[in-house]
Amino acid sequence: MINWIKKLFAGDTKPAKYTTAKTTDKTQSAHGQSNETERDSSKLQAEPSSDTDIATDAISQTQTHTAANAQDTDKGGADQSSEEKGGIENNSDDAATPSLESALAEIEKAKDVHRQGRIDIALPVYQRLQQQFPQFADAWHMLGIVALQEGDLSKAKHWFEGAIERDAKIANYHVNLGICLADMSQFEPALACFDAALNLEPDNESALANSASAYLDAFQFDNAKQVIAKLKQVVPNSIDGYRLMSSVLLAEKNTLAAIDELESAYAIEPSSIDLLLQLISCYELQNNVAKANQYLQKAVSLQPGNPKVIMFQGILLRRQGEPEKASKTLAKALKYGLDEQTAIEANHQLGLACDESGQYPQAFKAFTQSNQLMSRMTRAAEQGDNYFAMLAQYKQVTNLVSQDNTHTDDTPAPIFFVAFPRSGTTLMEQVLKAHPSIATTDERSPITLIINQISNEFGDYPASLTRLTDDDKQRFRTMFWQHAKSLYADIDQCQLIDKLPLNIVHLPLIRSLFGQAKFIVAVRDPRDVVLSCFMQKFDLNAAMVNFLELNKAADMYQQVMTLWQDYKQQLSTDDYIEYRYEDLVTDFNGTVEQVLAFTGLDWHEDMQQYRQKALARNIATPSYRDVTNKISDKAVARHKNYELQLAPVADTLKPFIELYGYQP
């Protein structure tokens, strides 16, 4: 699904993460107090290049006249205190240093240029003013904005904290620090920042929207709903409020209610192409292609030549079994021009259409283009290297998998369902989930929250696992079950199966918390796994960025599955079961019964109806559409269509092809 919630920033250059009707810019007055002015949102949009030239000239003119202004200030008020200068200390003896008034004017002109996308012009101004006026909070804040836009969260945090140290009364400084911390998965500190902003400005829309977003990311859905309700009060008929609520409801698997929120937003703005496309995307994700087509026709009637509308025409053509027409339509959308984010989706969909129509070289080319665009928009190389470093560190704590970590309380141990991504876990999960005595996490594993908490408290994860006390482990077990119960109120009546494929690397943590934990492990032909990872558009994180390049995907497979082989040596054969995806496809009942026996449960007739049950849910994995269709062997041995493209990684995967008994 295309993500419709834009992550932006509070104040000055853009509204924060969620678009609002108005944004408040705050600058410091001559007495250091907050001076509030409102800007229409239209003024925050990119303007013609001629205006950029005018603003650039204005900055140059300001710089030309600063020396005279400084001299005038020195003559007229040599004894003026730093407090009277707005809390900005000028310790420079350089006569060319601008006065406070000219510095305030200069930074506003720099912001105007910044709003038009010319960071290269604005950044040197911010840097110079911060050096000339070390107590100028706004200069620190704008340097934080630049760092946040460039994805350097550590630097952004430094600058925002510096701005707050110099002036803690500006709400948007707290909001932007909160955004930075939330992007670092430090949700509790982020929420504290949003609370600080709301204490200053109870109706700050950016603080409310981003607070709701942080609660959503932290799986605190009830808190998110409460904040969204406040946002809707502050801005009646808030489009952002409806969109946020839709996201929360989708996370809760309440698809119909989520669509109702979007429908309500659309009723307010029926001419909004964005809302139409969001509804099309949502209905298409739900497999309701007919309803998606209804909204597509409305979009076509409004903007028939809109490349995004054309893209969705191609997507729905593919969904209706016309991949050749779909590929031509998607190519047309790309030719007409799409922004980079949308071009990522269009190229991905083009790859799927070409693959389904047997145009394999064209498919691989389209997937490559999609991945390259995605890599360009992220710090993929750095994030990917960090993940490989973590895998290497796990080799130092492998012994934790076998230690006797039996705890004294009566907390039960879930079963963990793990694998390398794209190994067919979603199909098995939905079959098991149809059993009335089984609950699964749908890839919303509480282990993810615990890893973030341990990293925040102890640092250097996973090495810090060796320093966890019994009290720490008990606290994290409690956190695990609290989150599980937020997903399923009647969890005590079910066997919980926590399914998240890459938890396969976190066995030292899992066994530290649950000494009796058992594992279901899915296996699939390594060539099909790596190819599928490369061809799948994931939400990117430190692990998934490695799938943007085929060779890195293969290297990651090799390291993860080698780690699993090391873990296996520390487990008894009663602690895990491996099954092959290909066996599930060819011998469905036999493979399911084998896995079910491992859980200690008997076959239940409801499991034959897993497809119907899956259709009633919104499954949060890339395999949703596949598991709601009849089982097919079309994904088995898919690598044969891409032998030439897979040749560079053949040697890396060969040992695992042999290990799991696949044909060369």
C-alpha positions in Angstrom: 0.0 0.0 0.0 1.2 3.5 -0.7 1.8 5.3 2.6 -0.3 8.5 2.5 1.0 10.1 5.7 3.9 12.4 4.9 6.6 12.7 7.5 7.6 16.3 7.7 8.9 18.7 10.3 7.4 21.2 12.7 7.7 24.9 12.0 9.9 27.1 9.8 10.4 25.0 6.6 7.5 22.5 6.7 4.7 21.4 8.9 5.5 18.4 11.1 5.1 14.9 9.6 1.4 15.5 9.0 0.2 18.3 6.8 -1.9 20.9 8.7 -3.9 23.9 7.6 -1.5 26.4 9.1 1.9 26.3 10.6 3.2 28.6 13.3 6.7 30.1 12.9 8.3 31.4 16.0 11.3 33.7 16.2 12.9 35.4 19.1 11.9 39.0 19.9 14.4 41.6 20.9 13.7 40.6 24.5 14.1 36.9 24.0 10.4 36.2 24.2 8.5 34.0 21.8 7.2 36.0 18.9 4.4 34.1 17.1 3.3 34.7 13.5 1.0 32.6 11.4 1.8 31.6 7.8 -0.7 30.2 5.3 0.3 26.7 4.3 0.4 27.8 0.7 3.4 29.9 1.5 5.3 26.8 2.6 5.1 25.2 -0.8 7.9 25.4 -3.4 7.8 28.5 -5.4 9.2 29.5 -8.8 12.9 29.6 -9.3 12.7 33.4 -9.9 11.6 33.8 -6.3 14.6 31.7 -5.2 16.9 34.1 -7.0 15.2 37.0 -5.3 15.6 35.4 -1.9 19.2 34.5 -2.7 19.9 38.1 -3.7 18.3 39.3 -0.4 20.7 37.1 1.6 23.6 38.6 -0.3 22.3 42.1 0.3 21.9 41.4 4.0 25.4 40.1 4.2 26.7 43.2 2.4 25.1 45.5 4.9 25.9 43.7 8.1 29.1 45.6 8.7 27.4 49.0 8.6 24.6 47.7 10.8 27.1 46.3 13.3 29.0 49.6 13.5 25.8 51.5 14.0 24.8 49.2 16.9 28.2 49.6 18.5 28.0 53.3 18.4 24.5 53.5 19.7 24.5 50.9 22.5 27.9 49.6 23.5 26.6 48.8 27.0 23.5 46.8 25.9 23.2 43.6 27.9 23.0 40.2 26.3 19.5 39.8 27.8 18.4 43.0 26.0 19.8 41.4 22.8 17.3 38.5 23.0 19.5 36.1 24.9 22.0 36.0 22.0 25.6 36.6 23.0 27.9 38.0 20.5 31.4 37.4 21.7 33.1 38.2 18.4 35.4 41.2 18.2 35.0 41.3 14.4 33.4 44.6 13.4 31.7 42.8 10.5 29.6 40.7 12.8 25.9 41.4 12.2 23.6 42.9 14.7 20.9 40.8 16.3 18.2 42.6 14.2 20.1 41.9 10.9 20.8 38.3 12.1 17.0 37.7 12.7 16.3 39.2 9.2 19.0 37.1 7.6 17.8 33.8 9.1 14.3 34.5 7.9 15.5 35.0 4.4 17.6 31.8 4.6 14.4 30.0 5.7 12.6 31.3 2.6 15.3 29.9 0.4 15.3 26.7 2.5 11.5 26.3 1.9 12.1 26.4 -1.8 14.5 23.4 -1.5 17.9 25.3 -1.6 19.5 23.8 1.4 22.9 24.4 -0.1 22.2 28.2 0.1 20.5 28.2 3.5 22.9 25.9 5.4 26.0 28.1 5.3 23.9 31.0 6.7 22.6 28.8 9.6 26.2 27.7 10.3 27.6 31.2 10.3 24.9 32.6 12.5 25.2 29.7 15.0 29.0 30.4 15.2 28.6 34.2 15.5 25.7 33.9 18.0 26.3 30.7 20.0 23.1 31.4 22.0 20.9 32.0 18.9 18.4 29.1 19.5 16.8 29.4 16.1 20.1 28.8 14.3 20.6 25.6 16.3 17.0 24.6 15.4 17.5 25.1 11.7 20.7 23.1 11.7 18.7 20.4 13.3 16.1 20.7 10.5 18.8 20.3 7.9 20.3 17.2 9.6 16.8 15.7 10.0 16.1 16.2 6.3 19.4 14.6 5.4 18.7 11.6 7.6 21.5 12.3 10.1 19.5 11.6 13.3 22.4 11.9 15.7 23.4 15.3 14.5 19.7 16.4 14.4 19.3 15.3 18.0 22.4 17.4 19.0 21.2 20.5 17.3 17.6 20.3 18.6 18.8 19.7 22.1 21.0 22.7 21.8 18.1 24.8 20.6 16.0 23.7 23.6 18.9 24.5 26.0 18.9 28.0 24.7 15.2 28.5 24.6 12.9 25.9 26.0 9.7 27.9 25.4 9.4 27.2 21.7 7.0 24.3 21.2 8.2 23.3 17.8 11.8 22.8 19.0 10.4 20.0 21.3 8.2 18.6 18.5 11.2 18.3 16.1 13.4 16.7 18.8 10.5 14.3 19.4 10.3 13.4 15.7 14.0 12.7 15.7 13.8 10.5 18.7 10.8 8.6 17.3 12.7 7.9 14.1 15.4 6.5 16.4 12.7 4.2 17.9 13.2 6.0 21.3 9.4 6.3 21.8 9.3 7.2 25.5 11.7 10.2 25.2 9.9 11.2 22.0 6.5 11.2 23.7 8.0 13.3 26.5 9.0 15.9 23.9 5.6 16.0 22.4 4.1 16.4 25.9 6.5 19.3 26.6 5.3 21.0 23.4 1.7 20.5 24.3 2.3 21.9 27.8 3.5 25.1 26.0 0.8 25.0 23.3 -2.1 22.6 24.1 -3.5 22.9 20.6 -0.3 22.4 18.7 -1.4 20.3 15.7 2.1 19.0 14.9 2.7 17.8 18.5 -0.7 16.0 18.6 -0.2 14.3 15.2 3.3 13.2 15.9 2.4 12.1 19.4 -0.3 9.9 17.9 2.2 8.6 15.4 4.7 7.7 18.1 2.0 5.9 20.1 1.1 4.0 16.9 4.7 3.0 16.3 5.0 1.9 19.9 1.8 -0.3 19.5 0.0 1.8 22.1 -3.1 2.0 20.1 -5.5 3.2 22.8 -3.2 6.2 23.6 -2.9 6.9 19.9 -6.7 7.1 19.6 -7.0 9.4 22.5 -4.5 11.9 21.0 -6.2 11.7 17.6 -9.6 12.5 19.3 -7.9 15.6 20.7 -6.5 16.4 17.2 -10.0 16.2 15.8 -11.3 18.5 18.4 -8.5 21.1 17.7 -9.1 20.9 14.0 -12.7 19.8 13.3 -13.0 17.7 10.2 -9.2 17.2 10.3 -8.1 15.2 7.3 -4.9 14.2 9.1 -7.0 13.0 12.1 -9.0 10.6 9.8 -5.8 9.4 8.1 -4.1 8.7 11.4 -7.1 6.9 12.8 -7.2 4.9 9.7 -3.6 3.8 10.2 -4.3 2.8 13.8 -7.3 0.8 12.8 -5.3 -1.0 10.1 -2.7 -1.8 12.6 -5.4 -3.3 14.8 -6.6 -5.3 11.8 -9.9 -3.5 11.7 -9.9 -2.9 8.0 -13.5 -1.9 7.5 -13.3 0.7 10.2 -10.1 2.1 8.7 -11.7 2.4 5.3 -14.7 4.2 7.0 -12.2 6.9 8.3 -10.9 7.4 4.8 -14.4 7.6 3.4 -15.2 10.3 6.0 -12.1 12.2 4.9 -13.1 11.8 1.3 -16.6 13.2 2.1 -14.9 16.3 3.3 -12.6 16.7 0.3 -14.3 14.8 -2.6 -12.0 16.5 -5.1 -8.9 15.2 -3.4 -6.9 12.9 -5.7 -4.7 11.9 -2.9 -7.7 10.6 -0.9 -9.0 8.8 -3.9 -5.7 7.1 -4.5 -5.5 6.1 -0.8 -8.9 4.5 -1.0 -8.0 2.7 -4.2 -4.8 1.4 -2.5 -6.7 0.4 0.6 -9.4 -1.5 -1.2 -6.9 -3.1 -3.5 -4.9 -4.3 -0.4 -8.1 -5.8 0.9 -8.6 -7.7 -2.3 -11.7 -5.7 -3.1 -10.7 -4.9 -6.7 -14.3 -4.0 -7.7 -14.5 -1.2 -5.1 -11.0 -0.1 -6.0 -12.1 0.2 -9.6 -15.1 2.4 -8.6 -12.8 4.9 -7.0 -10.4 4.6 -9.9 -13.1 5.8 -12.3 -13.7 8.8 -10.1 -10.0 9.6 -10.2 -9.9 9.2 -13.9 -12.9 11.6 -14.3 -11.0 14.2 -12.3 -7.5 13.8 -13.7 -7.3 11.3 -16.5 -3.7 12.3 -17.4 -2.4 12.2 -13.8 0.5 9.7 -13.9 -0.4 8.4 -10.5 -4.0 7.7 -11.7 -2.5 5.9 -14.7 -0.2 3.9 -12.4 -3.2 2.6 -10.5 -4.9 1.7 -13.7 -1.9 -0.5 -14.4 -2.0 -2.0 -10.9 -5.6 -2.9 -11.2 -5.2 -4.4 -14.7 -2.6 -6.7 -13.2 -4.8 -7.6 -10.4 -7.6 -8.5 -12.9 -5.3 -10.9 -14.7 -4.1 -8.7 -17.6 -0.3 -8.4 -16.9 0.6 -7.5 -20.5 -1.8 -4.6 -20.6 -0.7 -3.7 -17.0 3.0 -3.5 -18.0 2.3 -1.2 -20.9 0.1 1.1 -18.7 2.7 1.2 -15.9 5.4 2.0 -18.5 3.2 4.8 -19.7 2.9 6.2 -16.2 6.6 6.2 -15.7 7.2 7.9 -19.1 4.8 10.7 -18.2 6.8 11.3 -15.0 6.4 10.4 -11.3 8.0 11.7 -8.2 10.7 9.3 -6.9 8.6 7.8 -4.2 5.8 7.0 -6.6 8.2 5.8 -9.2 9.5 3.2 -6.7 6.0 1.7 -6.5 5.4 2.0 -10.3 8.7 0.2 -11.2 7.9 -2.5 -8.6 4.4 -3.0 -10.1 6.0 -3.1 -13.6 8.3 -5.8 -12.4 5.4 -7.9 -11.1 3.5 -7.4 -14.3 6.5 -8.4 -16.5 7.2 -11.4 -14.3 3.6 -12.6 -14.6 3.6 -12.1 -18.4 6.9 -14.0 -18.8 9.0 -10.9 -19.6 11.8 -12.0 -17.1 14.7 -9.7 -18.2 12.3 -6.7 -18.2 11.0 -7.7 -14.8 14.5 -7.9 -13.3 15.3 -4.6 -14.8 12.2 -3.0 -13.3 12.9 -4.4 -9.9 16.4 -3.2 -10.1 15.3 0.3 -11.0 12.8 0.3 -8.1 15.5 -0.8 -5.6 18.0 1.7 -6.9 15.5 4.6 -6.4 14.8 3.3 -2.9 18.4 3.1 -2.1 19.0 6.6 -3.2 16.4 7.9 -0.9 17.9 6.2 2.2 21.2 5.7 3.9 21.0 2.1 2.7 24.7 1.2 2.8 25.2 2.5 6.3 22.1 0.8 7.7 22.9 -2.5 6.0 26.5 -2.5 7.4 25.0 -1.9 10.9 22.9 -5.0 10.5 25.8 -7.2 9.4 27.8 -5.9 12.4 25.0 -7.0 14.7 25.0 -10.4 13.2 28.7 -10.7 13.8 28.1 -9.7 17.5 25.5 -12.4 17.9 28.2 -15.0 17.4 29.7 -13.8 20.7 26.5 -14.7 22.6 25.5 -17.9 20.9 25.9 -19.7 24.3 22.9 -17.9 25.7 20.7 -20.2 23.5 21.6 -23.2 25.5 21.9 -21.8 29.0 19.4 -22.8 31.6 17.3 -19.7 31.7 14.3 -21.3 33.5 12.4 -18.7 35.4 10.6 -19.1 38.6 7.3 -17.5 37.8 4.4 -19.2 36.0 4.7 -17.1 32.8 4.1 -19.5 29.9 6.5 -19.6 26.9 5.2 -18.8 23.4 6.2 -20.7 20.3 8.4 -18.6 18.0 7.9 -19.0 14.2 11.0 -17.8 12.4 12.8 -18.0 9.1 14.7 -16.0 6.6 12.2 -13.6 5.0 10.1 -14.8 2.0 10.3 -18.4 3.1 6.5 -18.9 3.0 5.8 -18.3 6.7 2.6 -16.3 6.1 0.8 -19.3 4.5 1.6 -21.6 7.4 0.8 -18.9 9.9 -2.7 -18.3 8.5 -3.4 -22.0 8.5 -2.4 -22.3 12.1 -4.2 -19.1 13.0 -7.5 -20.7 11.8 -7.2 -23.1 14.7 -9.5 -21.8 17.5 -6.8 -22.5 20.2 -4.0 -20.7 18.4 -3.3 -16.9 18.3 -0.5 -15.5 16.1 1.1 -12.1 16.1 0.9 -11.3 12.3 4.5 -10.0 12.4 3.7 -7.6 15.3 6.2 -9.3 17.6 6.7 -8.0 21.1 10.3 -9.0 20.8 10.8 -5.9 18.6 9.7 -3.6 21.4 11.9 -5.4 23.9 15.0 -5.1 21.7 14.4 -1.3 21.4 14.0 -1.1 25.2 17.1 -3.0 25.9 19.1 -1.0 23.4 17.8 2.3 25.0 18.6 1.1 28.6 21.8 -0.9 28.2 23.2 0.0 24.8 25.5 -2.2 22.7 22.8 -4.8 21.9 23.2 -7.8 21.7 26.4 -7.8 23.9 24.3 -6.3 26.7 22.3 -9.5 26.9 25.0 -10.9 29.2 24.3 -8.1 31.7 20.5 -8.7 32.1 19.6 -9.5 35.7 16.8 -11.9 36.7 14.7 -8.8 37.5 15.4 -7.3 34.1 14.3 -10.6 32.4 11.1 -10.7 34.5 10.3 -7.1 33.5 10.8 -7.8 29.8 8.7 -11.0 30.0 5.9 -8.9 31.6 6.3 -6.3 28.8 6.1 -9.1 26.2 2.8 -10.4 27.6 1.3 -7.0 28.1 1.8 -6.3 24.4 0.5 -9.7 23.4 -2.7 -9.1 25.5 -3.2 -5.8 23.7 -3.4 -7.7 20.5 -5.6 -10.6 21.9 -7.7 -10.0 25.0 -8.3 -13.8 25.4 -4.6 -14.8 24.9 -4.7 -16.8 28.1 -7.1 -19.3 26.3 -4.7 -19.8 23.4 -1.3 -21.0 22.4 0.6 -17.9 21.2 2.7 -18.3 18.2 5.0 -15.2 17.8 5.7 -15.0 14.1 8.4 -12.6 12.8 10.8 -14.3 10.4 14.0 -12.4 11.3 13.6 -13.2 15.0 15.6 -16.2 13.9 18.7 -14.1 14.7 17.4 -13.1 18.2 17.4 -16.6 19.8 19.9 -15.5 22.5 17.4 -12.9 23.6 14.4 -15.1 23.3 16.0 -18.0 25.2 17.2 -15.5 27.9 13.6 -14.5 28.5 11.9 -17.8 27.8 14.2 -20.7 28.6 11.8 -23.3 27.4 10.9 -21.5 24.2 10.4 -23.7 21.1 10.8 -22.7 17.4 9.0 -23.4 14.1 11.5 -22.8 11.3 10.4 -22.4 7.7 12.9 -23.3 4.9 12.7 -22.6 1.2 15.0 -23.0 -1.8 17.7 -20.4 -1.1 17.6 -19.2 -4.7 13.9 -18.5 -4.5 14.3 -16.9 -1.2 17.0 -14.4 -2.2 15.3 -13.7 -5.5 12.0 -13.1 -3.8 13.6 -10.7 -1.3 15.1 -8.7 -4.1 11.8 -8.5 -5.9 9.7 -7.6 -2.9 9.2 -4.0 -1.8 9.6 -4.0 2.0 9.3 -1.2 4.5 13.0 -0.5 4.9 14.9 -1.0 8.1 18.5 -1.9 8.9 17.9 -5.5 7.8 15.6 -5.0 4.7 17.9 -2.4 3.0 20.2 -5.3 2.2 17.6 -6.7 -0.1 17.9 -3.7 -2.4 21.0 -5.4 -3.9 21.0 -9.1 -5.0 24.5 -9.8 -3.7 23.9 -8.3 -0.3 20.6 -10.2 0.0 22.6 -13.4 -0.7 25.3 -12.4 1.8 22.7 -11.8 4.4 21.1 -15.1 3.8 24.4 -16.8 4.2 25.1 -15.1 7.5 21.7 -15.5 9.0 21.3 -19.1 8.1 24.9 -19.9 9.3 23.9 -18.3 12.6 20.8 -20.5 12.7 23.0 -23.6 12.2 25.1 -22.4 15.2 22.0 -22.0 17.3 20.8 -25.4 16.4 23.9 -26.9 18.0 22.8 -25.4 21.3 19.2 -26.7 21.1 17.8 -30.2 21.6 15.8 -31.7 18.7 12.7 -31.3 20.8 13.1 -27.5 20.8 12.6 -26.9 17.1 11.0 -28.2 13.9 12.0 -27.3 10.4 9.7 -27.7 7.4 10.1 -26.9 3.7 7.8 -24.5 2.0 7.8 -26.8 -1.1 6.6 -29.7 1.0 3.7 -27.5 2.3 2.7 -26.8 -1.3 2.9 -30.4 -2.5 1.7 -32.2 0.8 -0.4 -29.6 2.6 -2.2 -31.8 5.1 0.9 -33.9 6.0 3.1 -30.9 6.5 0.5 -29.0 8.6 -0.2 -32.0 10.7 3.5 -32.4 11.4 3.9 -28.8 12.5 0.6 -28.9 14.5 1.8 -32.0 16.4 4.9 -30.0 17.4 2.6 -27.4 19.0 0.9 -30.1 21.0 -2.5 -29.5 19.4 -4.8 -31.7 17.3 -6.1 -30.9 13.9 -9.2 -28.8 13.8 -11.6 -28.7 10.9 -11.6 -24.9 10.9 -8.1 -25.0 9.5 -9.4 -26.1 6.1 -11.2 -22.7 6.0 -8.0 -20.7 6.5 -8.5 -18.8 3.2 -11.9 -17.6 4.1 -10.7 -16.5 7.5 -7.7 -14.8 6.0 -10.0 -12.8 3.6 -11.8 -11.4 6.6 -8.5 -10.0 8.0 -6.0 -7.4 6.8 -2.8 -9.4 7.0 0.2 -7.1 7.5 2.7 -9.0 5.3 3.7 -8.9 1.6 2.2 -12.4 1.1 -1.4 -11.4 2.0 -2.8 -11.8 -1.6 -1.0 -15.1 -2.1 -2.4 -16.8 1.0 -6.0 -15.7 0.2 -5.7 -17.5 -3.1 -5.7 -21.3 -3.7 -2.3 -22.9 -3.0 -0.2 -22.9 -6.2 3.2 -24.1 -7.1 3.9 -21.1 -9.3 6.4 -19.7 -6.7 8.3 -23.1 -6.5 11.6 -23.1 -8.5 10.9 -19.6 -9.7 14.7 -19.1 -9.8 14.8 -21.1 -13.1 13.4 -18.0 -14.9 16.3 -15.9 -13.6 19.3 -18.2 -13.8 21.4 -15.6 -15.6 20.6 -12.9 -13.1 21.3 -15.2 -10.1 24.6 -16.5 -11.5 26.7 -13.9 -9.5 25.4 -15.3 -6.1 25.4 -19.0 -7.0 28.5 -19.9 -5.0 27.2 -18.0 -1.9 24.0 -20.0 -1.9 25.4 -23.4 -3.0 26.2 -24.8 0.5 22.6 -24.2 1.7 21.1 -25.6 -1.5 22.9 -28.8 -0.7 22.2 -28.6 3.1 18.4 -28.6 2.6 18.4 -31.1 -0.2 17.4 -28.9 -3.2 18.4 -29.8 -6.8 21.4 -27.9 -8.2 
